[in-house]
Amino acid sequence: MEKSLFAKKILVLAVFMHAGLVSYAQKTIEPDLSELFKSEKIKTYNRTASLVATADGKAVIHLNEKDDSGIAWLSDLQFSEGTIEFDVKGRNVPQRSFVGIAFHGVSNGTYDAVYFRPFNFRSSEIERKNHSVQYISLPENDWPKLRKDHHDEYEKPINPAPEPEGWIHAKITVQGQEVKVFVNNNEEPSLVVKQLSKQQKGQLGFWVGAGSDGDFKNLRISTN
């Protein structure tokens, strides 16, 4: 009886020690976007970045509208596994607003990304609404290929649907090969996919699609 009780105490202690180690190992950073911009540590591809401020004084990175997709790489940040959180705002203009984030980037043409189509959030057309949040993996798996070969597997609706012209909060978790996307603090993910790329680590950057501009703020990164 005493041996059994002792064994249980050891097990409980081990669980708490493990939990403590996991908590200790996790690192969370909240990059100062204003400082990164001013120190020229935001490197853009096919876009111009500008620094603006919201009414609450938060630093916002704005990417201008231009043909083809563009990225604002945060040059000092490398991301492998963990959680990426940020606020993003697009526009309610069909086919002119694709906004999100690129990760595991090794070049301007090789990266994974999760992005949103705000103009589809509250569409009355079911098919369009089903294309609200998208995962892609360039160069081999852009959205046309994924939509053709894996219909509605790598893009999903968002419920409840956000306001198309408003800020949305995105949380993206990357663990092993699994990518989950949570929107506006919903407990259930809007999108769950298996990562398609081979790279397991790389640069992080704000992403906009063809013909799109976008606003980004409140970046927070947690890694193990």
N, C-alpha and C positions, 0 to 999 in steps of 0.2 A: 504494500500500500504506500509506504513512504517512498520507495524507489519510483513508483509510478507518479507520485506527486512531484518528486524532484525532477523527473524527466519532463513533465509538463511545464514546470517553471523554466527549465533550460530552453525548451522549445519556444515559449513565449518571449524569453529574453533574446533568442536568436532572431525572431521575427522583428522585434523592435530595433535591434541593432542593424538588421538589413534595411529596414525602412529609413533609419537615420542615415545610413550610408548612401542610399539612393537620393534622399533629399539633399545631402551634402554635396553629392556629385553633380547635381543639376545646376546649371549656370544660366542666369537670366540677364539679358542686357536690353536697355532701351536707348538706342542710338539717338544722339541729338542731331536731328536732321538739319537744323539751322547751322550748327557747327560743321557738319560734314560738307554742306554746300559751300560755306564760306572758305573752308580749307581745301576746296577743290578735290574732295574725295568721293564725289559723285560723278562718275564717268558715263556720259551718254552715248548711245548708238542710235543714229537716225532720229534724234529728237533734240530739242533744246529744253533744258530744265530751268525753272525759275523758282525763287523762294517767295512765298506769300504767307500771310497770316490770317487766321480766322478771327471771328469776333471774340472767341475765348482766348486768343493769344497764342494758339498752337501753331507751330511751324508746319507749313504745308509745302510739299514739293509738287509743282505743276509741270506736266509734260505737254508740249504743244501738239497740235494736230498736224499730221503729215501722212503721205502715202506710205504704205507698208508698215510693218510693226516696228516698235522702238523700245529701248530699254534704258533705264537709269541705273547702272550698276553701282552698288555701294562697295567701293574698291577694297576696303579693309576687312570686309566681312566674308567669312567662309562658313557654309552651312552643310551639315551632314544629316543628322537626325534630331528630332525635337519638334518644337512648335513655333510657327511664325504667325504673329498677329499684327494686323494693321487696319486702318480705316481708309476707305477708298470711295471716291465719288465720280460717277460718269454722267452720261446724259441720256435722255429719253428720245434718242434719234435713231431710227432703224438703220442698222448696218453702219453706224458711225460712232459706236461707243463700245469698245472692248477694253476692259481694265482689270489688271490683276498683278501677279507677282511671278517672277522667274526665279528658279533655284537650281542648284547643282549645275550651274553654268560653267562651261569650260571655254566657250567662245560666244561671239554674237549670234552664231547659228546653231549652237549645240547646248541645249538646256531643257529642263522641264518647266512647265508653267501651269498655273491655275488662274483662270480669269472669268470675268462676269460679263454678261450682256444685259445691261440695265433695261434696255428697250424691250426685252422679252419678259421681264419680271411679272408684269400684270397683263400680259397679252390675253385676249379672249380666244386666241387660237392655241389649242392644246399642244400642237407640235412645236410652236414657237416657245411657249412657256417651258416646255421640256428642255429647251436649250439655254437655260438661264446661267448655269455654271458649267465650266468646261475644263478638262485636263488635257494637255498636249505634251508631247515629248519630241522635240526637234533634234535632228532633221527628218527622221524617219516616220514620225507619227504626228503629223499635223491634223487639224480638225477634219478636213475633207476625207482623208483616209480612214480615220477613226469612225466617222459617221457612216461611211460606206460599209466598212468591214465589221463594225461593232456598234450597230445602231442603238443609240440611247444608253450605251454602257459607260461612256466617258463624258457624258453631259446629262444634266438632270435639272428639274425645276427646283425652286426654293420655296419652302412652305414654313411659315407664312411668307408671302411674297413681299419683299421690301419696296419702299418708295423709289421709283426709278431715278428721280432727280436728287435723292438725298444721300447722305453718308451711310455706308454700311460697314459693319465690323466683320472682318473675316479672320477666322482662325484655321490654320492649316497644320495638321499634324503629319509628320513623316516618321514612320517607324518601320525599319526593315524595308520591305517593298510595298508597304501599304501607305496610301495617301488618303487622308480624310479632310473634308472641308466643312466647317461649321460657320453659320452666318447669323449675325446679330444675337450671339450668346444662346442660340438654340442648343438644347441638350442632344438632339439627334442630328447626325451629319446630313448635309444636303447631298454630298457626293462621297463615295468610297470606291477607290480604284487601286489596282496594282500598278506600281510604277513600271514604266516600260523601258526606261533608259538603263544603260549599263553603269554610268557614273554614279558614285555614292556620295560625292562631295563636290562642292564648287561654289561659285559666287552667287550672290543674292541681288536681285534688282527689281525695281518697279517696272511694270510692263504695260504697254498699250498696243492695241492692234491697229490694223490698216485704217487710215482715216480718222483715228481717235486721238483725243486729248484725255487728260485725267488728272485727278488730285489725290494726294496720298499724305497720310499723317499717322502719328501714334504707333510707330513701328516698335514691336517688342518680340524678342527672340529668346526662346528657352532651349537649351541644348543639354544633352547628357554627356 
